[in-house]
Amino acid sequence: MKKILCVFFVMGLIFGVSEVCFADHPVLNVLSKSGQYLVFIDGDKSSVGTTPLKLSNVMQGTHLLRALDSTSFQVIYNEIINLKPNEVTTIIVDEKSPNVVDGDMPKTLHQQNVNSNLSPKDTTNQSISDTLHLYGSFASMNFNILSAGVNYTATFDPQYGIGLDYTHWLGGEGSDLAINGGFVYNFLSKVALVGTTLNGSQGISFPYLNIVKNVYKKDFDINIGGGLNYAIYGGGSVTGKIGGQFYFEAAFPAGQQEYIIDIGYLTANGSTTSDTTASSQGIFIRGGYAWYL
């Protein structure tokens, strides 16, 4: 059952990333001959950037495009546009469009925080949103027992699991720092003490909390993260302790969701008695879907 679940997640991830990377998405250029304008799409409360702007992650079909003067915050452009696959659409927003109503602007727009750190350059996803991430997980870890000063090594079959986490970007729009927290449940895997006939099953699950830093944002995002976890052992009588992890993450935007791949290294710690401890270290790979909130 656990392998079937992971196969489904990996297949979904492959198809999703393939769709994002190879689909004929439209390209939208929003330009201005004079001044800079804040660009909003489909009534979003956060700007997707400032002109001149190139967007290649907007889905085909009809969208509401709005542009605000970055100084006076007056709406300059407010029109329905139609984006077609594999076509480039260019909009110039210097003069008021017929559908602009004086004083019309997003009610939640805080003038002092609107994209003050965005430079006029081509971009595909300037605004970072909070996400809810559902994923499948694979981990290859060792298993060590230290008892009365003697270290025992065990073989540990790969861990397969399923997880859910939430990422909140700090400081509002334009932020590159986030807090990430979640839980991964790993199914039981075989553990065998090296040099003996002793064997059993163990699954190490984790609640975790990370600090995340965005280091690249254009056609896709690259993030790095790290933090603490607390091991929950599913087999035997091992009591969990604090461990840690760090990872690299690639996120591929696709409409109102992202396809995400994480590759990282983690440590898990536990104990059975005052003089017996357990520890595991190894790499993990996670892949799945994240929905914008």
N, C-alpha and C positions, 0 to 999 in steps of 0.2 A: 504494500500500500504506500509506504513512504517513498519508494523509488518511482512509483507511478505518478504521485503528486509532483515530485521534482521534475520528471520528464515533461509533464504538462506545463510547468512554469518555464522551463528552459525553452520548450517549443514556442510558447507564447512570446517569450522575450525575443527569440530569434526572428519570428515573423514580425513583431512590432518594430524592432530596430531596422529590419529590412525595409519595412514600409516607410519609416521616417527617412532612411538614407537614400532610397532609390525611387520613391514615389515622385510623380511630376507635380510637385507643389507649386502654386503660383508665387510670384514675387511682386511685392508692393513697394514702390518708391514714393516717399512723401517728401516733396521738395518745397523750398521757398526761395524767392529771388532776393528778399531782404528780410533780415531779422531771423529769430529762432522761434519756433512754435512747438508747444507740447502736443503730442499726438495721443489720442485715445481711440480705442476700437471696441465696438459693441457695448458701449455704456460702462466699460471697466472703470473702477474708481481710481486706478493707478495708471499713470502715463506709461506708454511702451517706449518712450524716448523723445528726443527732440530732432527737429529737422536740421540738416538733411538726414533722412532715415531710410534704411533698406530693411524690409521684413521678409523673411522667407519661411516662417513657421506659421503663417496664417492659413487656415484651411480654405479650400475653394468654396465659392458660393457668395451670397450677399452679406455685407457687413456695414455697420454704421461707423463712418469715419468722422472724427471730430478733431479740430485743431484749435488750441488756445494760444493767444499771444503770451509769451513767457514773461513779459513785463507787466502788462495791464490785466492779464488773465481773462480777457474777453474772448468769447468764442468767435473764431474767424471762419471756420469751415465746419459744416454739419450736413453731411450728405450720405446717402446709401450708395455703396459701390459694389460692383460685381467682379469677383476674382475668378478667373478661369485657369484650369490646370495647365502647367507648362507655359504660361504666358506672363509677361511683365506688364504691370499696370503702374503708370506714373501719374501722381496727383500733385498739382502745384497749389499751395494754400495761401497765397499772398492777399487775395481779396475775399471779402465776405461772400459766402454762398447764399443763394436765395432762401434757404431754410434756417438761417441763423436768426434767433430771437435775441434782442439786446438784453444783456444781463444773464443770458443762459450759460450755465457752467455747472460741472459736477458739484453737488452740494457738500460732499465730503472732502473737497480739495482743500488742503492746507497750504496756503501760498508760500509759507516759509520753508516747506519741505519738498517742494515739487522739483525733483530732478536737478537740484542745484549742482550736483557733481557729475552730470552727464555731458560729455563733449560731443560736438556734432560730427558723428562718424557713422559708417555703415554698421548696423547691428541687427541681430535677429531675435533677441530676447532680452532687452535691457532690464525689464522689470522681473524681479524674483518673487515668486509666490510661495506661501506656506504649502506644504504637501503632506498627504497621507499615503504611505508606501506599503504595499502588500507584496511580499516576495517569497521565493523559494531559496533555500540555503544549502550549501555543501561545505563541509569542513573536514580537513585532514589534519588530525592532531595526534600527539603522542599521549601516553598516560604513565605517570611516574608516582610511586609510593615511597615515602621516606618514613621508616619506622625504626625507632631506637637507634638512630644514626646510620642505618643501612638503607641504601637506595635500591628499590626494585623497579624494573622496567616491564611494562606490559605492552602488547600490541593492541591497537585500538582501530577497529574498522571505521571507515568514513562515516561522518555524521550527516544525515539528511534531515532538513527541517523546514519549517514555515514560520514567517514572521510578519509583524506589523509595526511600523513606527511613524512618528510625526516629526516634521521639521518646521521650526519657526524661525524666520529670518528676523534678526534684531535690528532696531533702528529704522524700520520702515523701508520705503522704496529706495533702491540703489544700494542697500546694505549688502556686504559680502561676508557677513558673519552670522552664524545661526546656532541654535540649540536643537539637538536631535535626541529623541528618546523613544524607546520601544521595547519589544520583547520578541525573542526568537525561541520557538519550541523545537528541540531536536529529538527525533525518535531514538529508541534504544539501538545500540550497536554492540557487537561482540567485543569483549575485552578478555585477553588471555595473558597470564603472567609468564614472561619469558623463562624458559628452562624448567617449567613445571607443567602439570596437567590441569592446573586451576584455571577456570575460565568462567565468565558470566556476561551479563549485559549491563550497559551503562549509557545513559543519555544525559548530556549536559546542556541545559537550557539557560537563558540569560535575560533578565531585564538589564537595560544598559542606558547610559546617558553620555552623549558626545558633544563636543564643540566642533563646528564645521566651518571651514573657510573656503569661499569660492575663489579659484585661482585663474579660471578661464571661462569666458562667456561669449559665444558667437553662435555658430550653427548648433553647438551643443555645449553643455556645461561640464567643467571638471572641478570637483571639490575634493578637499582633503579633510579628514576628520579623525578624532581620537577622544578617548574618554575611559570611563570605568564601567565594569559590569559586576554582577553578583551571580555566582554559579549556583544553579539549582540542579542537584544530581537526581536522576530518575531511577537509578538502580543502586542497591546496596544501602549502606547507612552513612554515607558521606555527607557532612554538613558543609554548606557552601561558605565561601569567603569572597572578599573583593579581588577582582582581577582587572584586566584592561585590554584595550584594543586600539588599533589605528588602521586607517584604510584610505584607499583612493576610490573616487566615485565618478562615473561618467553618466550624464543624464541627457537624454535625447528628447526634446520637446515634440509633442504631436497633438495640436489642438488644446484640449482641456486636460491633458495628462502628459506624463513623461514615461519613458522606458529607462530603467535605471540598472546599472551594473556596478557592484561594489567588489573590490578585491582588497583583502587586508590580512592582518596578523593579530591573533588574540592569545591571551593567557587566561586560564581558569584555575582557581585554587579552592581547596576544601580540606577538611580534616575529619578523622573518625574518633581519635582520642587526643589527649594532650601531647603525646609523643609520636603521633602518626598523622602525616599530612599527605594530601594528594594534589597533584598539579598536572596540567595539560597545556601544551602550546602548539600552535600550528596556524595554517593559513585557512581563510574562508573565502568563498565566492557567493555572492547573493545577486539575484536578478529578479525583476518584477515590474510592477506598474505603480506609478505615483499619480494621485489626482490632485489638481490645484484646488485650494480651499479659498 
